[in-house]
């Protein structure tokens, strides 16, 4: 099977909805099945014969692009920080998917002033590398328990006392008796590009990089 000239990886879920207005602005229209929530299809043609979309999990977008299976993609800053793939280039902040990555704990522990003087801490998180680096910079060894969901109940059931996770409104934290202690970084989604593909097909890929840059400027 011949690989399409341009493959763009996009994430499933909430970010995809925020991405659609940008697709309209750059003139990229997926086939009708792309909008079918019941479809199990993962690869989609577009109104550009040389452009194919693939829809994967948000964490997997960066992997597809980093290893050259996709040429461009849309990934959050959190994913880029977690994996630090050297072959990824993130030229455009799309200004979508706004949230923050935060350290949180049960409300009664969040005001503990002795916390930052500890030498060891156990943390539940999906972002093991980011969490370890964050604490290492403060001289604290973080024992990270990797969870892909339900982090907010981990302290309640004794798995840990602290979590590192993405926070949007903070409502889920509050509902589970947790409070933000510190914001690690602000998050938005970026247009990412495979460096090698950008060098070898600069005209074709550069067209889309420029189109998305202009679309973001148009929305500001």
C-alpha positions in Angstrom: 0.0 0.0 0.0 1.4 3.4 -1.0 1.8 5.8 1.9 0.0 9.1 1.4 2.3 12.1 0.8 1.2 13.9 4.0 -0.1 12.1 7.1 -1.5 14.2 9.9 -2.1 12.6 13.3 -4.9 14.1 15.5 -5.9 13.2 19.0 -9.2 11.6 20.0 -11.4 13.4 22.5 -11.9 17.0 23.6 -9.1 18.6 21.7 -10.4 17.3 18.4 -13.5 19.4 18.8 -11.4 22.5 19.4 -9.3 21.6 16.4 -12.1 21.6 13.9 -12.4 25.4 13.5 -8.7 25.5 12.7 -9.3 22.8 10.1 -12.0 25.0 8.5 -9.6 28.0 8.4 -6.8 26.1 6.7 -9.2 24.5 4.3 -8.8 20.9 5.4 -12.1 18.9 5.3 -12.1 15.2 6.4 -14.4 12.7 4.8 -17.9 12.3 6.4 -17.0 9.2 8.5 -14.5 11.3 10.4 -17.5 12.9 12.2 -19.3 9.6 12.9 -18.8 8.9 16.6 -19.8 5.3 16.1 -17.3 4.7 13.4 -14.2 2.5 14.3 -12.3 3.9 11.3 -9.0 5.4 12.2 -7.7 6.6 8.9 -9.5 9.2 6.8 -9.2 10.9 3.5 -9.6 14.6 3.1 -10.5 17.1 0.3 -6.8 17.2 -0.4 -5.8 14.0 -2.3 -2.3 14.0 -0.9 -3.4 14.5 2.8 -4.7 11.7 5.1 -5.7 12.1 8.7 -5.2 9.4 11.3 -7.0 9.6 14.7 -5.2 8.1 17.7 -4.9 8.5 21.4 -3.4 11.8 22.5 -0.3 10.2 24.0 0.3 8.3 20.7 0.2 11.3 18.4 3.8 12.3 19.3 5.0 8.7 18.9 3.5 8.4 15.4 5.2 11.7 14.3 8.5 11.0 16.1 9.0 7.7 14.3 7.9 9.0 10.9 4.6 7.2 10.7 3.0 10.6 10.5 4.4 13.9 9.1 2.5 16.3 11.3 0.3 16.0 14.4 -1.4 17.9 17.1 -0.1 17.2 20.6 -0.3 18.9 24.0 2.7 20.4 25.6 2.3 17.8 28.4 2.9 15.0 25.9 6.0 16.7 24.4 7.5 17.3 27.8 6.9 13.7 28.9 8.5 12.1 25.9 11.1 14.7 24.7 11.4 13.0 21.3 14.4 14.6 19.6 12.9 14.2 16.1 9.9 16.4 17.0 9.6 20.1 16.1 6.7 22.1 17.5 6.6 25.3 15.4 3.0 26.4 16.1 1.2 26.9 19.4 -2.4 26.3 18.3 -3.8 28.1 21.4 -6.3 25.2 22.0 -6.6 22.7 24.8 -5.8 25.2 27.5 -5.2 23.7 30.9 -2.4 23.3 33.5 -0.4 20.5 35.0 -0.5 20.7 38.8 0.7 19.1 42.0 -2.3 18.4 44.2 -3.0 16.8 47.6 -5.8 16.3 50.1 -6.8 19.8 51.3 -5.5 19.1 54.9 -2.0 18.4 53.5 -1.8 21.1 50.9 -0.8 23.8 53.4 2.0 21.7 54.9 5.0 24.0 54.9 7.4 21.2 55.7 6.5 19.4 52.5 9.3 20.9 50.4 11.9 19.8 53.0 11.1 16.1 52.4 13.7 13.9 50.7 11.2 11.3 49.4 7.6 11.4 48.2 5.2 9.0 46.6 3.1 10.5 43.8 0.5 9.0 41.5 0.6 10.4 37.9 0.4 9.7 34.2 3.4 11.9 33.7 6.3 10.0 35.3 9.2 11.8 33.7 7.8 15.3 34.2 7.0 14.5 37.8 10.4 13.1 38.6 12.2 16.0 36.9 10.0 18.5 38.8 10.9 17.1 42.2 14.5 16.4 41.3 15.0 20.1 40.7 13.9 20.6 44.3 16.1 17.9 45.7 13.3 15.5 46.4 13.2 11.9 45.1 9.8 11.1 43.7 8.5 7.5 43.7 6.0 7.7 40.9 3.1 5.3 40.6 1.8 5.4 37.1 -2.0 5.6 36.7 -3.9 6.4 33.4 -7.0 7.4 35.2 -8.8 7.9 38.6 -5.9 9.7 40.0 -8.1 11.9 42.2 -9.1 8.9 44.4 -5.5 7.6 44.8 -4.8 9.6 48.0 -8.2 8.7 49.5 -7.4 5.0 49.3 -3.9 5.2 50.5 -2.0 4.7 47.3 -0.2 8.0 47.7 -0.7 11.4 49.3 0.0 13.6 46.2 -0.9 13.5 42.5 0.3 15.3 39.4 -2.3 15.7 36.7 -3.8 18.0 34.2 -6.3 20.5 35.7 -8.9 22.5 33.8 -11.5 24.0 36.2 -10.4 22.2 39.3 -13.9 20.8 39.9 -12.8 17.2 39.9 -10.1 17.9 42.4 -12.5 19.7 44.7 -15.1 17.0 44.4 -12.5 14.5 45.7 -11.2 16.6 48.5 -8.0 17.7 46.8 -6.4 21.1 46.4 -3.8 22.4 44.0 -0.4 23.0 45.7 1.6 24.2 42.7 1.2 24.7 39.0 4.0 22.9 37.2 3.3 24.3 33.8 0.6 25.8 31.6 -0.5 23.6 28.7 -1.7 24.2 25.2 -1.8 22.0 22.1 0.9 22.4 19.4 1.3 21.6 15.8 4.2 19.1 15.7 6.3 18.1 12.7 8.8 15.3 12.1 12.2 17.1 11.6 13.4 14.7 8.8 10.2 15.0 6.8 10.3 18.8 7.1 13.8 18.8 5.6 13.1 16.5 2.8 9.6 17.8 1.9 9.8 21.3 3.1 7.4 22.8 0.5 4.6 20.3 1.1 4.9 20.3 4.9 5.8 24.0 5.1 2.5 24.8 3.4 0.5 23.4 6.3 2.8 24.9 9.0 2.2 28.3 7.4 -1.5 27.7 7.0 -1.9 26.8 10.7 0.3 29.8 11.8 -2.0 32.1 9.9 -5.1 30.5 11.2 -4.0 31.0 14.8 -3.1 34.6 14.1 -6.5 35.1 12.4 -8.2 33.9 15.6 -6.4 36.3 17.9 
